[in-house]
Amino acid sequence: MKDAYTTKGKSTLVLCHFFLPFSHEFVWCTLNFKHGHSMGPPDSVAIPPAKFSMPVDSEHKAAEFRLFSIAKPHMRAFHLSWISFFSCFVSSFAAPPLIPIIRDDLNLTATDIGNAGIASVSGAVFARVAMGTACDLFGPRLASASLILLTAPAVYFTSIASSPISFLLVRFFTGFSLATFVSTQFWMSSMFSANVVGTANGLSGGWGNLGGGATQLIMPLVFAVIRDVGAVKFTAWRIAFIIPALFQTTTAFAVILFGQDLPDGNFQKLHKDGDKPKDDFSKVFYHGVSNYRGWILALTYGYCFGVELTVDNIIAEYFYDRFDLKLHTAGIIAATFGLANLFSRPFGGLLSDVVAKRFGMRGRLWTLWTVQTIGGVLCVILGRVESLGSSIAVMVAFSIFCQAACGLTFGVVPFVSRRSLGVISGMTGGGGNVGAVVTQLIFFKGSKYSKETGITLMGIMIICCTLPICLIHFPQWGGMFSGPTSNKDFSEEDYYLSEWSSHEKDRGFHHGSLKFADNSRSGRGKRSVASTTPAACTSPIHPSLASDSL
C-alpha cells in the first residue's frame, strides 16, 4: 500500500509498512527520499520484515533505550561495549593508585611519574583515529576486540617492569586500549536512533570511564589482600596487575562471541550478501577530516575528557602528598572523581537528547558550552581551596560538570557525518587524548608548577578551549548564534548526501544516508519540525516510534 506527497517537484514521501513482532501489529513508517534518488519505482519499494524485541526506525536502530534489557542486538551491544571499555580503563589507570609503592620499588622521580602518565594517554591519540577508520571499514566488534587483545599483554608485562623506562613503556602500550572508546561510541551510534543516541553514548562512555574511578578502589584493595596473604609489598603490587589483565582479556572474547556490528548483522556478512556496500577508505577518511565541525569537537573534548584523563593520573598522588593522607584514603577520595561517571556522563547524554527535542541542534550546542564552561570555573576553584573538605566538595562538583560535558559532546558527534561517523568519532576521541597529553606536559610534568597551580591553570584552559563551540554551524539547523542557512530549501538530505558523488548515488550507496537524514530531523527542534511536517502525512504511527523527527 502506498501514497505520495510532493513539494516543489523535489520530494516524494513513500509510505510503507512492515511487521513488528514486538507489538504484533502493522506499523506505518515514513521515508523521505529527495532529489529523485529513490530506491526504485513505487511498486518495488519494500522493507523486508525484521524481528526485533524493541521498536526501531527505518535503519532498524532502536527507538527506545531499555537499560535493564539484554535484548539482541541493541541492548546486548550496549552492555558489551561499556563493560569492555570499562576493563580497558581499569587496566590503563591501574598504576596511579599504587604509585607511592611503585615509585619506591622502581626509584621513580617526579619527572618519571609525569612522563609515564603522559605516555599512558598519548598512545591512544593516533590509535583512536585509526580505530574510527577501522570501525567504518570493518565494524566495531572486530575492531574493538582486536585492540583489546593486542594491548592485554602490556598489562601482564607491568608485573615485570624493573626500571623507569620499562614502566613507561608498559603504560604507553596499555594506553592504546583507551581507543576502544571510539568503537563504543560508533557502536552505539549504529544501534540507536537519533532521539536516544545521546543517552546511549553517554551511558556507554560514562560507565566505561567509570573504570578510571573504580580502579582507584580496586587496585589498593587487591594489593592489600595480596600483601596480607603474605607477599611483601614490592611483590604484591606486581601480582595485583594480573587481575586487570585477565579482566581485559575476558571482555575481548565476550565481544567477539556475543556482539553484532549492526542491527541487521555483522559487517562481513552484510558485505558478502550485498546488503552493505564496501566503502572507499580514502573517501571515508577525506569526508571526516575535511569537516571542520569534527576538529572543533576534538578541541572541546580535549578539555573535558582530556582533563578527566589528566585528573585520573594526578589526583590520588595530589591528595596523598598535599594532605598527608594514607594511601587507601587518598585512593578512596580520588575514586569519587571517576565514579561520578556512574551518572554524570550519562546525564550529559540524556540532557543533550532532552534539549534537542525542543531546541534541536542549537540546544545541544548551547548546553555543551554552558556545562563545560562551568566545569572550567570549578577547576579553577579546586586549585585555590586549601582545606581537605572543601577540596573534596569542589572536586566532586567539578567531576560532574566535566564528565557531563563529555556526554554532551557525543550528543553532537553522531550528526556531524553519516558516511564518516567512525572518523569523526576517532578525531573527537583522539582530541581527548591530545588534550590530556598537552595539559600534563605543560602543567604536571616535573616540578615547574605545584599540583594546585597546575589545576588552576588547567581550569583557565578549559574555559578558553570551549569558546570555539560557537563556530559550529549546521546549514540545515543553525548554530549557537544563528539559525539555518538563508536557503530555506536546504535540508538534512542535502547535508548528508553531499558526502556522496553522483556515481556513488547511481550505484545506491547513499541509501543509508537518506534514511539517516530522515531520522535526524529532530535537529530542527520541536517548533521547526512541527512547522515543516507535511499536513498530508497523517498515517498512524506506533506510539513508541513517534518523535519530533516525524
KEDREN-85056 format. One record per residue (C-alpha): y, x, z; residue in three letters. Coordinates in nm, 4 decimals. Layout:
BEGIN
v	u	w	aa
Y	X	Z	ALA
...
# end
This chain:
BEGIN
v	u	w	aa
0.0000	0.0000	0.0000	MET
0.3388	0.1463	-0.0940	LYS
0.7098	0.0808	-0.1272	ASP
1.0100	0.2850	-0.2358	ALA
1.3679	0.3372	-0.1352	TYR
1.6073	0.5395	-0.3495	THR
1.9512	0.6826	-0.2646	THR
2.1716	0.8207	-0.5464	LYS
1.8597	0.8733	-0.7553	GLY
1.7615	1.1717	-0.5415	LYS
1.5331	1.0392	-0.2679	SER
1.2117	0.8457	-0.2671	THR
1.0561	0.7192	0.0514	LEU
0.6846	0.6909	0.0192	VAL
0.5310	0.4697	0.2846	LEU
0.1706	0.5412	0.3502	CYS
-0.0728	0.4531	0.6224	HIS
-0.3508	0.6355	0.7968	PHE
-0.6013	0.5522	1.0628	PHE
-0.5560	0.6958	1.4107	LEU
-0.8756	0.6746	1.6167	PRO
-0.6964	0.7102	1.9488	PHE
-0.5478	0.3611	1.9103	SER
-0.7937	0.2078	1.6597	HIS
-0.5122	0.0599	1.4548	GLU
-0.3280	0.1288	1.1319	PHE
-0.0016	0.3136	1.1700	VAL
0.2714	0.3334	0.9109	TRP
0.4341	0.6738	0.8672	CYS
0.7318	0.7667	0.6548	THR
0.7527	1.0770	0.4392	LEU
1.0850	1.1586	0.2723	ASN
1.0436	1.3592	-0.0483	PHE
1.3670	1.4835	-0.2061	LYS
1.4871	1.6345	-0.5318	HIS
1.1950	1.4968	-0.7252	GLY
0.9394	1.7278	-0.5664	HIS
0.6875	1.4579	-0.4894	SER
0.3236	1.5293	-0.4288	MET
0.2262	1.3237	-0.7301	GLY
0.2618	0.9697	-0.8669	PRO
0.2910	0.6970	-0.6025	PRO
-0.0608	0.5736	-0.6700	ASP
-0.2014	0.9186	-0.5910	SER
-0.0197	0.9698	-0.2610	VAL
-0.2587	0.9533	0.0319	ALA
-0.3053	1.1148	0.3672	ILE
-0.6692	1.1795	0.4492	PRO
-0.7797	1.0373	0.7819	PRO
-0.7875	1.2889	1.0653	ALA
-0.9286	1.2362	1.4116	LYS
-0.7064	1.3460	1.6972	PHE
-0.7039	1.2324	2.0563	SER
-0.3221	1.2442	2.0581	MET
-0.0559	1.0767	1.8405	PRO
0.0527	1.3090	1.5602	VAL
0.3256	1.3359	1.2973	ASP
0.2842	1.3832	0.9222	SER
0.1893	1.7505	0.9733	GLU
-0.0710	1.6464	1.2325	HIS
0.1361	1.8119	1.5049	LYS
0.1137	1.6411	1.8423	ALA
0.3996	1.3968	1.9025	ALA
0.3314	1.3944	2.2775	GLU
0.2730	1.6650	2.5375	PHE
-0.0031	1.5906	2.7899	ARG
-0.0040	1.8725	3.0422	LEU
-0.3334	1.7880	3.2118	PHE
-0.5294	1.7399	2.8908	SER
-0.7523	1.9999	2.7251	ILE
-0.7921	1.7959	2.4066	ALA
-0.8759	1.9955	2.0977	LYS
-0.6877	2.1335	1.9122	PRO
-0.3342	2.0798	2.0502	HIS
-0.3661	2.0988	2.4272	MET
-0.6537	2.3455	2.4159	ARG
-0.4319	2.5803	2.2161	ALA
-0.1594	2.5369	2.4782	PHE
-0.3824	2.6354	2.7690	HIS
-0.5441	2.9264	2.5851	LEU
-0.2054	3.0600	2.4795	SER
-0.0383	3.0627	2.8199	TRP
-0.3429	3.1963	3.0064	ILE
-0.3923	3.4850	2.7611	SER
-0.0206	3.5677	2.7691	PHE
-0.0293	3.5456	3.1498	PHE
-0.3072	3.8055	3.1582	SER
-0.1018	4.0433	2.9424	CYS
0.1952	4.0091	3.1746	PHE
-0.0243	4.0815	3.4779	VAL
-0.1528	4.3989	3.3077	SER
0.1869	4.5174	3.1845	SER
0.3541	4.4799	3.5245	PHE
0.0612	4.5691	3.7491	ALA
0.2140	4.9101	3.8211	ALA
0.5649	4.8271	3.9592	PRO
0.4469	4.6652	4.2874	PRO
0.2337	4.9752	4.3559	LEU
0.4988	5.2291	4.2530	ILE
0.5610	5.3516	4.6126	PRO
0.1915	5.4532	4.6260	ILE
0.1592	5.5747	4.2670	ILE
0.4734	5.7893	4.2831	ARG
0.3371	5.9762	4.5862	ASP
-0.0003	6.0319	4.4186	ASP
0.1385	6.1486	4.0814	LEU
0.4575	6.3099	4.2172	ASN
0.6802	6.0857	4.0084	LEU
1.0571	6.1368	4.0158	THR
1.3134	5.8581	3.9788	ALA
1.3516	5.9632	3.6144	THR
0.9743	5.9485	3.5592	ASP
0.9611	5.5967	3.7034	ILE
1.2574	5.4874	3.4903	GLY
1.1029	5.6334	3.1748	ASN
0.7705	5.4623	3.2447	ALA
0.9484	5.1306	3.2956	GLY
1.1277	5.1721	2.9631	ILE
0.8027	5.2707	2.7919	ALA
0.6307	4.9566	2.9199	SER
0.8689	4.7301	2.7289	VAL
0.9649	4.9494	2.4329	SER
0.6196	4.9445	2.2723	GLY
0.6394	4.5713	2.2124	ALA
0.9688	4.5904	2.0194	VAL
0.8099	4.6530	1.6802	PHE
0.4791	4.5036	1.7874	ALA
0.6481	4.1659	1.8256	ARG
0.7959	4.1759	1.4757	VAL
0.4573	4.2797	1.3380	ALA
0.2882	4.0044	1.5390	MET
0.5199	3.7441	1.3881	GLY
0.4287	3.8520	1.0372	THR
0.0578	3.8618	1.1277	ALA
0.0808	3.5039	1.2556	CYS
0.2437	3.3895	0.9313	ASP
-0.0299	3.5519	0.7231	LEU
-0.3482	3.5376	0.9341	PHE
-0.2844	3.2816	1.2075	GLY
-0.2024	3.3082	1.5801	PRO
-0.5621	3.3004	1.7015	ARG
-0.6887	3.6211	1.5408	LEU
-0.3521	3.7962	1.5737	ALA
-0.3357	3.7302	1.9472	SER
-0.6974	3.8096	2.0332	ALA
-0.6941	4.1293	1.8276	SER
-0.3883	4.2672	2.0042	LEU
-0.5223	4.1785	2.3483	ILE
-0.8478	4.3631	2.2792	LEU
-0.6691	4.6639	2.1309	LEU
-0.4466	4.7088	2.4362	THR
-0.7074	4.6386	2.7063	ALA
-0.8383	4.9999	2.7053	PRO
-0.4925	5.1236	2.8113	ALA
-0.5189	4.9089	3.1250	VAL
-0.8572	5.0609	3.2067	TYR
-0.7220	5.4120	3.1448	PHE
-0.4438	5.3576	3.4012	THR
-0.7144	5.4187	3.6607	SER
-0.7498	5.7800	3.5479	ILE
-0.3801	5.8652	3.4994	ALA
-0.3206	6.2063	3.6563	SER
0.0343	6.3063	3.5604	SER
0.3764	6.1556	3.4829	PRO
0.3053	6.1866	3.1085	ILE
-0.0303	6.0100	3.1214	SER
0.1178	5.7382	3.3425	PHE
0.3998	5.6870	3.0913	LEU
0.1521	5.6673	2.8013	LEU
-0.0738	5.4046	2.9582	VAL
0.2275	5.1898	3.0459	ARG
0.3587	5.2310	2.6910	PHE
0.0361	5.1183	2.5223	PHE
-0.0298	4.8416	2.7735	THR
0.3169	4.7049	2.6974	GLY
0.2142	4.6362	2.3370	PHE
0.0212	4.3374	2.4713	SER
0.3505	4.1615	2.5507	LEU
0.3749	4.0906	2.1765	ALA
0.1273	3.8082	2.2396	THR
0.4343	3.6115	2.3404	PHE
0.5127	3.5742	1.9696	VAL
0.1705	3.4338	1.8867	SER
0.2070	3.1975	2.1830	THR
0.5368	3.0563	2.0552	GLN
0.4141	3.0453	1.6949	PHE
0.1004	2.8626	1.8045	TRP
0.2956	2.6008	1.9976	MET
0.5438	2.5509	1.7137	SER
0.2466	2.4945	1.4813	SER
0.0789	2.2445	1.7131	MET
0.3650	2.0318	1.8499	PHE
0.6202	1.8130	1.6744	SER
0.9977	1.8623	1.6826	ALA
1.0549	1.6147	1.9667	ASN
0.8337	1.8078	2.2122	VAL
0.8240	2.1618	2.0702	VAL
1.0843	2.2895	2.3180	GLY
0.8748	2.1641	2.6075	THR
0.5561	2.3190	2.4671	ALA
0.7241	2.6529	2.4008	ASN
0.8947	2.6535	2.7392	GLY
0.5780	2.5815	2.9350	LEU
0.3547	2.8237	2.7447	SER
0.6097	3.1048	2.7572	GLY
0.7121	3.0308	3.1145	GLY
0.3620	3.0097	3.2540	TRP
0.2732	3.3270	3.0655	GLY
0.5762	3.5063	3.2098	ASN
0.4582	3.3829	3.5466	LEU
0.2219	3.6774	3.5326	GLY
0.5173	3.9071	3.5958	GLY
0.5674	3.7435	3.9346	GLY
0.2020	3.6812	4.0132	ALA
0.1152	4.0471	3.9697	THR
0.3688	4.1317	4.2434	GLN
0.1383	3.9383	4.4768	LEU
-0.1966	4.0125	4.3161	ILE
-0.1841	4.3915	4.2931	MET
-0.0709	4.4661	4.6521	PRO
-0.3377	4.2214	4.7745	LEU
-0.6131	4.3748	4.5607	VAL
-0.5003	4.7220	4.6681	PHE
-0.5085	4.6227	5.0364	ALA
-0.8574	4.4715	5.0100	VAL
-0.9983	4.7812	4.8388	ILE
-0.8301	5.0107	5.0901	ARG
-0.9582	4.8073	5.3849	ASP
-1.3107	4.8208	5.2459	VAL
-1.2968	5.1966	5.2875	GLY
-1.1253	5.3592	4.9906	ALA
-0.8358	5.5980	5.0523	VAL
-0.5033	5.4709	4.9226	LYS
-0.4855	5.7149	4.6281	PHE
-0.8250	5.5866	4.5115	THR
-0.7647	5.2210	4.5968	ALA
-0.4717	5.1794	4.3562	TRP
-0.6826	5.3179	4.0716	ARG
-0.9735	5.0819	4.1351	ILE
-0.7282	4.7909	4.1578	ALA
-0.6407	4.8252	3.7869	PHE
-0.9935	4.7227	3.6865	ILE
-0.9094	4.3623	3.7836	ILE
-0.6229	4.3012	3.5346	PRO
-0.8160	4.4913	3.2659	ALA
-1.1184	4.2612	3.2977	LEU
-0.8964	3.9522	3.3097	PHE
-0.7169	4.0508	2.9893	GLN
-1.0421	4.1218	2.8033	THR
-1.1928	3.7877	2.9039	THR
-0.8967	3.5862	2.7765	THR
-0.9175	3.7541	2.4341	ALA
-1.2743	3.6325	2.3829	PHE
-1.1766	3.2840	2.5031	ALA
-0.9031	3.2640	2.2383	VAL
-1.1448	3.3705	1.9641	ILE
-1.4240	3.1348	2.0679	LEU
-1.2318	2.8229	2.1614	PHE
-0.8959	2.8398	1.9808	GLY
-0.7839	2.6910	1.6488	GLN
-0.4846	2.8079	1.4424	ASP
-0.3511	2.4753	1.3144	LEU
-0.4205	2.1070	1.3804	PRO
-0.6339	2.0919	1.0651	ASP
-0.8311	2.4132	1.1181	GLY
-0.8159	2.7917	1.1086	ASN
-0.6161	2.9871	0.8518	PHE
-0.9218	3.1431	0.6903	GLN
-1.0982	2.8139	0.6261	LYS
-0.7809	2.6368	0.5125	LEU
-0.7100	2.9202	0.2659	HIS
-1.0677	2.9068	0.1392	LYS
-1.0584	2.5292	0.0935	ASP
-0.7204	2.5438	-0.0793	GLY
-0.5543	2.3306	0.1888	ASP
-0.3114	2.6086	0.2804	LYS
-0.1879	2.8451	0.0079	PRO
-0.1731	3.2154	0.0907	LYS
0.1879	3.3213	0.1246	ASP
0.3520	3.6360	-0.0076	ASP
0.4215	3.8902	0.2672	PHE
0.7412	4.0237	0.1098	SER
0.8919	3.6773	0.0716	LYS
0.7939	3.5659	0.4195	VAL
0.9496	3.8821	0.5618	PHE
1.2625	3.8549	0.3454	TYR
1.3425	3.4958	0.4358	HIS
1.3027	3.5847	0.8023	GLY
1.5172	3.8996	0.8232	VAL
1.7865	3.7614	0.5905	SER
1.8540	3.4605	0.8160	ASN
2.1438	3.5656	1.0412	TYR
2.0569	3.2982	1.2988	ARG
1.7417	3.4901	1.3854	GLY
1.9425	3.8057	1.4627	TRP
2.1822	3.6203	1.6921	ILE
1.8922	3.4614	1.8791	LEU
1.7331	3.8070	1.9081	ALA
2.0508	3.9348	2.0758	LEU
2.0673	3.6304	2.3021	THR
1.7040	3.6679	2.4006	TYR
1.7639	4.0341	2.4747	GLY
1.9845	3.9256	2.7642	TYR
1.7673	3.6574	2.9136	CYS
1.4074	3.7680	2.8587	PHE
1.5127	4.1342	2.8309	GLY
1.6832	4.1032	3.1679	VAL
1.3730	3.9371	3.3095	GLU
1.1600	4.2336	3.1988	LEU
1.4123	4.4733	3.3492	THR
1.4137	4.2936	3.6828	VAL
1.0322	4.2823	3.6867	ASP
1.0368	4.6626	3.6653	ASN
1.3009	4.7337	3.9307	ILE
1.3146	4.4502	4.1816	ILE
1.0257	4.5471	4.4135	ALA
1.1481	4.9050	4.4422	GLU
1.5070	4.7764	4.4870	TYR
1.4208	4.5648	4.7918	PHE
1.1798	4.8276	4.9282	TYR
1.4421	5.1038	4.9221	ASP
1.7662	4.9176	4.9904	ARG
1.6488	4.7026	5.2809	PHE
1.3775	4.9384	5.4123	ASP
1.1009	4.6784	5.3810	LEU
0.7241	4.7146	5.3881	LYS
0.5504	4.7376	5.0511	LEU
0.3802	4.3993	5.0885	HIS
0.7045	4.2298	5.1990	THR
0.9009	4.3765	4.9086	ALA
0.6262	4.2573	4.6737	GLY
0.6429	3.9011	4.8043	ILE
1.0214	3.8885	4.7630	ILE
1.0023	4.0414	4.4153	ALA
0.7323	3.7917	4.3198	ALA
0.9698	3.4985	4.3713	THR
1.1717	3.6146	4.0705	PHE
0.8788	3.5949	3.8294	GLY
0.7127	3.2979	3.9976	LEU
1.0170	3.0854	3.9221	ALA
0.8749	3.0720	3.5683	ASN
0.6386	2.8076	3.7015	LEU
0.9193	2.5573	3.6463	PHE
1.2394	2.7333	3.5292	SER
1.1482	2.8326	3.1749	ARG
0.9568	2.5063	3.1145	PRO
1.2632	2.3208	3.2435	PHE
1.4749	2.5066	2.9873	GLY
1.2448	2.3959	2.7056	GLY
1.2384	2.0377	2.8327	LEU
1.6166	2.0366	2.8727	LEU
1.6535	2.1545	2.5131	SER
1.4442	1.8593	2.3907	ASP
1.6307	1.6118	2.6115	VAL
1.9817	1.7096	2.4997	VAL
1.8637	1.7207	2.1361	ALA
1.7665	1.3540	2.1482	LYS
2.1305	1.2595	2.1930	ARG
2.3337	1.5548	2.0702	PHE
2.0964	1.7195	1.8216	GLY
2.1029	2.0908	1.7462	MET
2.4611	2.1216	1.8700	ARG
2.3412	2.0057	2.2123	GLY
2.0667	2.2691	2.2121	ARG
2.3191	2.5447	2.1345	LEU
2.5799	2.4369	2.3904	TRP
2.3200	2.4082	2.6656	THR
2.1769	2.7517	2.5858	LEU
2.5203	2.9148	2.6035	TRP
2.6131	2.7399	2.9289	THR
2.2898	2.8166	3.1157	VAL
2.2735	3.1812	3.0086	GLN
2.6385	3.2440	3.0957	THR
2.5858	3.1019	3.4446	ILE
2.2873	3.3338	3.4769	GLY
2.5123	3.6287	3.3924	GLY
2.7601	3.5311	3.6622	VAL
2.4810	3.5077	3.9198	LEU
2.3533	3.8508	3.8161	CYS
2.6983	3.9975	3.8836	VAL
2.6971	3.8362	4.2273	ILE
2.3448	3.9661	4.3011	LEU
2.4676	4.3215	4.2665	GLY
2.7572	4.2573	4.5036	ARG
2.5935	4.0831	4.8009	VAL
2.4830	4.3089	5.0850	GLU
2.2595	4.1093	5.3192	SER
1.8876	4.0567	5.2627	LEU
1.9060	3.6783	5.2957	GLY
2.1958	3.6448	5.0520	SER
2.0273	3.8777	4.8038	SER
1.7107	3.6696	4.8052	ILE
1.9003	3.3413	4.7625	ALA
2.1137	3.4700	4.4741	VAL
1.8115	3.6338	4.3100	MET
1.6199	3.3056	4.3106	VAL
1.9168	3.1158	4.1595	ALA
1.9646	3.3919	3.9024	PHE
1.5960	3.3829	3.8065	SER
1.6079	3.0062	3.7470	ILE
1.9031	3.0262	3.5060	PHE
1.7807	3.3444	3.3381	CYS
1.4362	3.2013	3.2670	GLN
1.5678	2.8572	3.1711	ALA
1.7768	3.0328	2.9052	ALA
1.4539	3.1810	2.7665	CYS
1.3099	2.8327	2.7266	GLY
1.6322	2.7072	2.5700	LEU
1.6312	2.9925	2.3177	THR
1.2876	2.8934	2.1923	PHE
1.4045	2.5342	2.1723	GLY
1.6174	2.6548	1.8800	VAL
1.3867	2.9148	1.7207	VAL
1.1372	2.6725	1.5539	PRO
1.4182	2.5185	1.3470	PHE
1.5624	2.8400	1.2016	VAL
1.2948	2.8765	0.9338	SER
0.9812	2.6844	0.8380	ARG
0.8361	2.9399	0.5986	ARG
0.9098	3.2461	0.8154	SER
0.8559	3.0944	1.1589	LEU
0.6459	3.3899	1.2713	GLY
0.9013	3.6483	1.1585	VAL
1.1872	3.4654	1.3321	ILE
0.9755	3.4325	1.6479	SER
0.8905	3.8022	1.6258	GLY
1.2521	3.9057	1.5727	MET
1.3642	3.6988	1.8691	THR
1.0811	3.8180	2.0905	GLY
1.1413	4.1782	1.9833	GLY
1.5071	4.1333	2.0701	GLY
1.3982	4.0574	2.4257	GLY
1.2235	4.3926	2.4486	ASN
1.5147	4.5773	2.2867	VAL
1.7457	4.4253	2.5471	GLY
1.5130	4.5451	2.8223	ALA
1.4984	4.8982	2.6799	VAL
1.8739	4.9270	2.6292	VAL
1.9538	4.7838	2.9720	THR
1.7136	5.0139	3.1521	GLN
1.8321	5.3188	2.9552	LEU
2.1949	5.2500	3.0404	ILE
2.1748	5.1247	3.3971	PHE
1.8392	5.2097	3.5545	PHE
1.7336	5.5484	3.4188	LYS
1.7734	5.8273	3.6696	GLY
2.0470	5.8185	3.9325	SER
2.3650	5.7658	3.7294	LYS
2.4102	5.4209	3.8819	TYR
2.2791	5.2786	4.2053	SER
2.0462	4.9810	4.1593	LYS
2.3096	4.7365	4.2875	GLU
2.5780	4.8708	4.0496	THR
2.3360	4.8555	3.7596	GLY
2.2563	4.4922	3.8379	ILE
2.6272	4.4021	3.8424	THR
2.6922	4.5708	3.5081	LEU
2.3834	4.4048	3.3627	MET
2.5345	4.0663	3.4525	GLY
2.8517	4.1510	3.2600	ILE
2.6404	4.2392	2.9559	MET
2.4615	3.9042	2.9793	ILE
2.7929	3.7173	2.9625	ILE
2.9204	3.9220	2.6676	CYS
2.5987	3.9121	2.4625	CYS
2.5729	3.5343	2.4988	THR
2.9037	3.4710	2.3173	LEU
2.7640	3.5097	1.9600	PRO
2.5719	3.1832	2.0014	ILE
2.8947	3.0127	1.8941	CYS
2.8469	3.1699	1.5469	LEU
2.5178	2.9883	1.4799	ILE
2.5709	2.7056	1.2329	HIS
2.3176	2.4879	1.0516	PHE
2.4730	2.3283	0.7398	PRO
2.2789	2.0057	0.7949	GLN
2.3506	1.9834	1.1708	TRP
2.6523	2.1962	1.2576	GLY
2.7159	2.4450	1.5391	GLY
2.8863	2.4602	1.8770	MET
3.2413	2.4111	1.7465	PHE
3.1899	2.2495	1.4059	SER
2.9899	1.9679	1.2565	GLY
2.7670	1.9674	0.9475	PRO
2.8883	2.1159	0.6200	THR
3.1528	1.9185	0.4321	SER
2.8906	1.8405	0.1684	ASN
2.7539	1.5192	0.3164	LYS
2.4562	1.5248	0.0795	ASP
2.3223	1.8468	0.2343	PHE
2.0043	1.7538	0.4161	SER
1.7109	1.9005	0.6052	GLU
1.5192	1.9186	0.2764	GLU
1.7995	2.1219	0.1155	ASP
1.7874	2.3726	0.4008	TYR
1.4117	2.4236	0.4264	TYR
1.3381	2.4046	0.0519	LEU
1.5904	2.6834	-0.0139	SER
1.3184	2.9248	0.1045	GLU
1.1008	2.8382	-0.1962	TRP
1.1550	2.9288	-0.5615	SER
1.1249	2.6705	-0.8381	SER
0.7980	2.8339	-0.9472	HIS
0.6550	2.8007	-0.5959	GLU
0.7659	2.4389	-0.5800	LYS
0.5906	2.3696	-0.9098	ASP
0.2714	2.5000	-0.7504	ARG
0.3199	2.2726	-0.4490	GLY
0.3706	2.5475	-0.1894	PHE
0.6708	2.3668	-0.0426	HIS
0.4935	2.0512	0.0734	HIS
0.4667	2.1735	0.4315	GLY
0.8417	2.2359	0.4378	SER
0.9044	1.8825	0.3112	LEU
0.7069	1.7347	0.5953	LYS
0.8724	1.9622	0.8491	PHE
1.2175	1.8675	0.7167	ALA
1.1416	1.5009	0.7680	ASP
1.0075	1.5608	1.1191	ASN
1.3107	1.7697	1.2205	SER
1.5768	1.5025	1.1663	ARG
1.6264	1.4869	1.5420	SER
1.8515	1.7898	1.4880	GLY
2.1193	1.5423	1.3822	ARG
2.1394	1.3799	1.7228	GLY
2.0907	1.0171	1.8188	LYS
2.4043	0.8712	1.6637	ARG
2.3759	1.0620	1.3383	SER
2.0104	0.9711	1.2933	VAL
2.0839	0.6060	1.3613	ALA
2.3650	0.6039	1.1060	SER
2.1598	0.7716	0.8329	THR
1.8307	0.5846	0.8712	THR
1.7811	0.3542	0.5679	PRO
1.8107	-0.0082	0.6620	ALA
1.5205	-0.0894	0.4371	ALA
1.2863	0.1287	0.6371	CYS
1.1562	-0.1414	0.8656	THR
0.7818	-0.0797	0.8590	SER
0.6216	-0.0972	1.2018	PRO
0.5575	0.2334	1.3736	ILE
0.3279	0.3085	1.6620	HIS
0.5424	0.3388	1.9792	PRO
0.4125	0.6868	2.0528	SER
0.5399	0.8080	1.7153	LEU
0.8846	0.6548	1.7419	ALA
1.1577	0.9171	1.7791	SER
1.5132	0.9892	1.6833	ASP
1.3931	1.1657	1.3729	SER
1.2992	0.8373	1.2044	LEU
# end
